[in-house]
Amino acid sequence: MHEMLNHCPVCAGMKFSLFMTVRDHFLSREEFDIVQCEKCGFRFVNPRPLPEEIARYYQSEEYRSHDAQRGDLLSRIYRSARFFSIRFKYGIVRRYAKPGKILDLGCGTGEFLLFCRRNGYEVTGVEPNDTASAFARDVNKIPVYQNFAEVNDEKGAFSCITMWHVLEHVHDLNGTLETIRKLLSPDGTLIVALPNCNSWDAAKYGEFWAAYDVPRHLYHFTAASLRTLMQKHFFEVRAMLPQRLDSFYITLLSRKYRTGSSSYLLALAQGFWSNLQAGMNNRGYSSQVFILTPKNP
């Protein structure tokens, strides 16, 4: 079953226009409408699967966000990128967040938190996927909750909360940000990484752009729409950073969805071009990281 949103999650506007109809190329082959709010321009899937129904759209052995074992070339590329990505993420935390407790929402199997703990941070994760959360707890020995509502730390307990490509998956967008605001210390840092549907590769591939990833990605942000949402919840954007590696992986998958075949050299060239375009105009990078700090209401 699907639910229809009558209000824009960002501005509460009630008039939407169809932006694009996109097929779930990854799993179900179903089509989903992405609408655009006529008031603020925010784009989101509407109608969308109910929270209790969304899990079936993740049930695939090829879902690499939680995959640590597959041996095919694309999975090996993903794991190699993850190795560098963990260090990139940790570098951001060290640069922008104060030492203390880190909460990672959507922590997967916990490798990022494991790296942080080895470098002196106290870590906690939230991961709804049974297999991934069990791996994080049993193998990496990370304290992980399967439900965000279970996080029972006192108000203001965390010096840093991270969401690496997670916010676009969350059904209760505003409720989640309200809870984050309460858990984050007054001088804490919220770090949010998101695909950018205004990027060169998004325009290049259109309905085949892999980062639309409907219906798992419920929302499709630009830098402007993210700023508007965060202002609503009394967060200020302190910095915006590129995730340059993402463009290569996204273009590789996008070409596979459009043509049925992979071209690693072409994906490399197009990923490089996408990053170059981001530096030359205002489209932004394929994926971007936002550094946010709380401000007084």
C-alpha positions in Angstrom: 0.0 0.0 0.0 1.1 3.6 -0.7 0.4 6.8 1.1 -0.3 10.2 -0.6 1.3 13.3 0.9 -1.0 16.3 0.9 1.6 18.8 2.2 5.2 19.5 1.2 7.5 18.1 4.0 9.7 21.3 3.7 7.3 24.2 3.4 3.8 22.6 3.9 2.7 23.8 0.5 -0.3 21.9 -1.0 0.2 22.3 -4.7 2.5 19.9 -6.6 3.4 19.3 -10.2 4.8 16.2 -11.7 8.6 16.4 -12.0 9.4 13.0 -13.4 8.2 9.4 -13.4 11.1 7.1 -12.5 11.3 3.3 -12.6 12.8 1.3 -9.8 15.7 0.0 -11.9 17.3 -1.7 -9.0 14.7 -4.1 -7.8 10.9 -4.0 -8.3 10.7 -2.4 -11.8 7.7 -0.4 -10.5 7.3 3.2 -11.5 7.0 6.1 -9.0 6.2 9.7 -9.5 8.5 12.4 -8.2 6.6 15.6 -7.7 7.8 19.2 -7.2 6.3 21.6 -4.7 5.1 24.7 -6.5 5.8 26.9 -3.5 9.4 25.9 -2.6 10.5 23.6 -5.4 11.2 20.6 -3.1 11.0 17.2 -4.9 9.7 14.0 -3.3 8.1 10.7 -4.2 4.4 10.9 -4.0 2.5 8.6 -3.4 5.1 6.5 -1.6 5.2 3.1 0.2 4.0 3.1 3.8 6.8 2.7 6.4 5.7 -0.8 7.1 5.9 -1.7 3.4 9.2 0.0 2.5 11.4 -2.9 3.8 10.6 -5.1 0.8 12.2 -2.6 -1.6 15.5 -3.2 0.2 15.3 -7.0 0.1 18.0 -7.9 -2.4 21.3 -9.7 -2.2 22.7 -7.0 -4.4 21.9 -4.1 -2.1 25.5 -3.0 -1.5 25.0 -0.6 1.4 25.1 -3.6 3.8 27.1 -6.0 1.7 30.5 -7.1 2.9 31.0 -10.4 1.1 30.2 -10.3 -2.6 33.1 -10.8 -5.0 31.9 -9.3 -8.3 33.8 -6.4 -9.7 31.2 -3.7 -8.9 31.1 -4.9 -5.3 34.9 -4.8 -5.1 34.9 -1.3 -6.5 32.2 -0.3 -3.9 34.4 -1.7 -1.0 37.5 0.0 -2.3 35.5 3.3 -2.4 34.2 2.6 1.1 37.8 2.3 2.4 38.6 5.8 1.2 35.2 7.1 2.1 35.5 6.1 5.8 38.7 8.1 6.0 37.1 11.0 4.2 34.2 11.0 6.6 36.5 10.7 9.6 38.5 13.7 8.4 35.3 15.7 8.2 34.4 14.8 11.8 37.9 15.6 13.1 37.8 19.0 11.3 34.3 20.2 12.1 33.1 18.4 15.3 34.4 18.5 18.8 35.6 15.3 20.5 33.0 13.3 22.4 30.1 11.1 21.5 29.2 10.3 17.9 25.8 9.1 16.8 25.7 7.7 13.2 22.1 7.2 11.8 22.0 4.5 9.2 25.4 3.1 10.3 25.1 -0.1 8.3 27.7 -2.7 9.5 29.5 -0.1 11.5 32.8 0.3 9.8 32.8 4.1 10.0 32.0 4.0 13.8 34.7 1.3 14.3 37.2 3.7 12.7 36.1 6.5 14.9 36.3 4.4 18.0 39.8 3.4 17.2 40.6 7.1 17.1 39.2 7.8 20.6 35.5 8.6 20.0 32.6 7.1 22.0 30.3 5.7 19.3 26.6 4.7 18.9 24.8 3.7 15.8 21.2 3.3 14.5 20.5 0.7 11.8 17.1 -0.8 11.0 18.4 -3.6 8.8 18.6 -6.8 10.8 21.6 -8.3 9.1 23.7 -5.1 9.1 22.9 -4.2 12.7 23.7 -7.7 13.9 27.1 -7.6 12.1 27.8 -4.2 13.7 27.0 -5.5 17.1 28.5 -9.0 16.9 31.5 -8.5 14.7 32.5 -4.9 15.1 31.2 -4.7 18.7 29.4 -1.4 18.1 26.4 -0.5 20.3 23.6 -0.2 17.7 19.9 0.5 18.0 17.5 -0.7 15.3 15.0 2.1 15.9 15.9 5.8 16.3 13.2 6.1 19.0 15.2 3.7 21.2 18.2 6.0 21.6 17.9 6.8 25.2 20.8 9.2 25.8 19.9 12.4 27.6 19.2 15.6 25.8 22.3 17.2 24.3 24.4 14.1 24.8 26.1 14.0 21.4 28.8 16.3 20.1 28.3 15.0 16.6 25.5 13.3 14.7 26.1 12.0 11.2 23.8 10.9 8.4 25.7 9.6 5.4 23.1 9.3 2.7 20.4 8.5 5.1 18.1 11.6 5.3 16.6 10.8 1.9 15.4 7.5 3.2 13.6 8.7 6.3 9.8 8.7 6.3 9.3 11.1 9.2 11.6 13.8 7.9 10.6 16.6 10.3 10.2 14.3 13.4 13.7 12.9 12.8 15.2 16.4 12.6 13.4 17.5 15.8 14.8 14.5 17.7 18.3 15.2 16.3 18.0 18.7 17.5 17.3 17.5 21.0 20.0 14.9 21.1 22.7 17.2 19.7 24.7 19.3 22.2 24.3 23.1 21.9 27.8 23.4 20.4 27.5 20.1 18.5 27.7 19.4 14.7 25.2 17.7 12.4 26.8 16.2 9.3 24.5 15.3 6.4 25.5 13.8 3.1 23.0 13.7 0.2 22.7 13.1 -3.5 22.2 16.3 -5.5 19.5 16.1 -8.1 20.7 19.4 -9.6 24.1 17.9 -10.6 25.4 17.4 -14.1 25.0 13.7 -14.1 21.4 14.0 -12.8 20.6 16.1 -15.8 22.6 13.8 -18.1 20.8 10.6 -17.2 17.3 11.9 -16.3 15.0 9.1 -15.2 17.9 6.7 -15.3 20.0 8.6 -12.8 20.9 6.0 -10.2 20.7 8.4 -7.2 16.9 8.8 -7.7 16.8 5.2 -6.5 13.0 5.2 -6.0 11.3 4.4 -3.7 14.2 3.9 -1.3 15.1 7.6 -1.8 11.9 9.4 -0.8 13.3 12.9 -1.1 15.5 14.5 -3.8 17.4 17.5 -2.4 19.3 20.4 -3.9 21.5 22.6 -1.8 18.7 25.2 -1.7 16.0 22.8 -0.5 18.3 21.4 2.2 19.1 24.8 3.5 15.4 25.7 3.6 14.6 22.5 5.5 17.4 23.0 8.0 16.5 26.6 8.7 13.0 25.4 9.6 14.6 23.2 12.3 17.0 26.0 13.5 20.2 24.6 11.9 22.7 26.8 10.1 24.8 25.5 7.2 28.4 26.1 8.2 30.0 24.5 5.1 29.2 22.4 2.0 31.7 19.8 0.8 31.9 17.6 -2.3 31.9 13.8 -2.3 33.8 13.5 -5.6 34.1 9.7 -5.6 30.3 9.3 -5.7 30.0 10.8 -9.2 32.0 7.8 -10.6 29.8 5.2 -9.0 26.6 7.0 -9.8 27.4 7.5 -13.4 28.5 3.8 -13.7 25.1 2.6 -12.4 23.2 5.2 -14.3 24.7 4.1 -17.6 24.0 0.5 -16.7 20.3 1.3 -16.0 20.0 3.2 -19.3 21.9 0.9 -21.7 22.0 -2.4 -19.9 25.8 -2.6 -19.9 28.6 -1.1 -17.8 31.5 0.9 -19.2 34.0 1.6 -16.5 36.2 3.9 -18.6 33.2 6.0 -19.7 31.9 6.2 -16.1 35.4 7.4 -15.1 35.3 10.1 -17.8 31.8 11.2 -17.0 32.4 11.2 -13.3 35.4 13.4 -13.9 33.4 15.7 -16.1 30.5 15.9 -13.6 33.0 17.0 -10.9 34.5 19.5 -13.3 31.1 21.0 -14.2 30.4 21.3 -10.5 33.4 23.4 -10.0 32.6 25.6 -13.1 28.9 26.4 -12.4 26.3 26.4 -9.7 24.9 22.8 -10.3 26.9 21.4 -7.5 28.5 17.9 -7.1 26.7 14.6 -7.6 26.8 14.1 -3.8 27.5 16.8 -1.2 28.1 16.9 2.5 26.5 19.7 4.7 28.1 20.7 8.0 25.4 22.1 10.2 25.3 23.7 13.6 22.3 24.5 15.8 21.2 28.1 16.3 18.8 29.7 18.7 15.2 29.8 17.7 
